[in-house]
Amino acid sequence: QVQLVESGGGLVQPGGSLRLSCAASGITFSLYAMGWYRQAPGKQRELVADITSGGMSNYVDSVKGRFTISRDNTKNTVYLQMNSLKPEDTAAYYCNSKFNSLSYWGQGTQVTVSS
């Protein structure tokens, strides 16, 4: 049974930081590309950042220079370090894993940036 469990969301003031974690089980983690997506109310889900099995990363323009995605294959975990958070980063953040035609989602964790 595949499980992706996100953690680390919460309420933070503008300019603050959070680190999201996504722990995977039931998959050969090192083979999977991992990604973080977000969905704000009334908006479509969008890719925030992803990282290949080889460690190459990609970011949406709006988070470049502020967010960093990383993975630890020994812990089957992918992280999203989010710095200089803005109110427009407020959303539910979802972890995704992909390998060929296989794709799995976590349940999401809420990030709210507000003063």
C-alpha positions as CSV (number, residue, x, y, z in Angstrom):
1,Q,0.0,0.0,0.0
2,V,1.4,3.3,-1.1
3,Q,1.3,6.2,1.4
4,L,2.6,9.7,1.1
5,V,2.3,11.6,4.4
6,E,2.9,15.3,4.4
7,S,3.7,17.3,7.5
8,G,5.0,20.7,8.5
9,G,2.2,23.0,7.4
10,G,0.8,25.7,9.6
11,L,0.2,29.4,10.1
12,V,3.2,31.7,9.6
13,Q,3.6,35.5,9.3
14,P,4.7,37.0,6.0
15,G,8.5,36.8,5.6
16,G,8.6,33.6,7.7
17,S,9.7,30.1,6.9
18,L,8.3,26.6,7.0
19,R,9.7,23.2,6.0
20,L,7.3,20.7,4.6
21,S,8.1,17.0,4.7
22,C,6.6,14.1,2.8
23,A,7.4,10.6,4.0
24,A,6.8,7.9,1.4
25,S,6.1,4.2,2.0
26,G,5.2,1.3,-0.3
27,I,7.3,2.5,-3.2
28,T,10.9,2.2,-4.2
29,F,11.4,5.9,-3.4
30,S,14.8,6.3,-5.1
31,L,13.2,5.5,-8.5
32,Y,10.5,8.1,-8.2
33,A,10.4,11.8,-9.2
34,M,8.9,13.7,-6.4
35,G,7.0,16.9,-6.5
36,W,5.2,19.5,-4.4
37,Y,1.9,21.0,-5.7
38,R,-0.4,23.5,-4.2
39,Q,-4.0,24.5,-4.6
40,A,-5.5,27.7,-3.3
41,P,-9.3,28.1,-2.9
42,G,-10.9,28.7,-6.3
43,K,-7.7,28.0,-8.2
44,Q,-6.3,25.0,-10.0
45,R,-3.6,22.8,-8.5
46,E,-0.2,24.0,-9.7
47,L,3.3,22.5,-9.6
48,V,5.5,24.3,-7.1
49,A,8.7,22.3,-7.4
50,D,9.8,18.9,-8.4
51,I,13.0,16.8,-8.2
52,T,14.0,13.9,-10.3
53,S,15.3,10.6,-9.1
54,G,18.8,11.9,-10.0
55,G,18.3,15.0,-7.9
56,M,17.6,17.7,-10.5
57,S,15.1,20.2,-9.4
58,N,12.6,22.6,-11.1
59,Y,10.6,25.4,-9.7
60,V,7.7,27.6,-10.7
61,D,8.8,31.1,-11.3
62,S,6.9,32.6,-8.4
63,V,8.9,30.6,-5.8
64,K,12.4,30.6,-7.4
65,G,15.0,31.9,-4.9
66,R,12.6,31.4,-1.9
67,F,11.8,27.7,-1.9
68,T,14.1,24.7,-2.0
69,I,13.1,21.1,-2.7
70,S,15.4,18.3,-1.6
71,R,15.1,14.6,-1.0
72,D,16.7,12.0,1.3
73,N,16.5,8.6,-0.2
74,T,17.7,7.0,3.0
75,K,14.6,8.3,4.8
76,N,12.2,8.0,1.8
77,T,11.4,11.7,2.4
78,V,11.1,14.8,0.2
79,Y,11.3,18.3,1.7
80,L,10.2,21.7,0.7
81,Q,12.0,24.5,2.5
82,M,9.9,27.7,2.1
83,N,11.5,31.0,3.0
84,S,10.3,34.6,2.7
85,L,6.7,33.4,2.6
86,K,4.1,35.6,1.1
87,P,0.3,35.7,1.6
88,E,-0.1,34.4,-2.0
89,D,1.7,31.2,-0.9
90,T,-1.3,30.3,1.1
91,A,-2.7,27.0,-0.1
92,A,-3.0,23.3,0.5
93,Y,0.3,21.7,-0.4
94,Y,0.4,18.2,-1.8
95,C,3.2,15.7,-2.3
96,N,3.3,13.7,-5.5
97,S,5.4,10.8,-6.6
98,K,5.8,9.7,-10.3
99,F,7.5,6.8,-12.0
100,N,6.5,5.9,-15.6
101,S,2.7,5.7,-15.5
102,L,2.5,5.5,-11.8
103,S,1.5,8.6,-9.8
104,Y,0.5,8.9,-6.2
105,W,-0.7,11.8,-4.0
106,G,-0.6,12.7,-0.4
107,Q,-3.5,14.0,1.6
108,G,-2.1,17.6,1.7
109,T,-1.0,20.0,4.4
110,Q,-2.3,23.5,4.8
111,V,0.0,26.5,4.7
112,T,-1.4,29.9,5.7
113,V,0.6,33.0,5.4
114,S,-1.0,35.8,7.3
115,S,-0.3,38.5,9.9
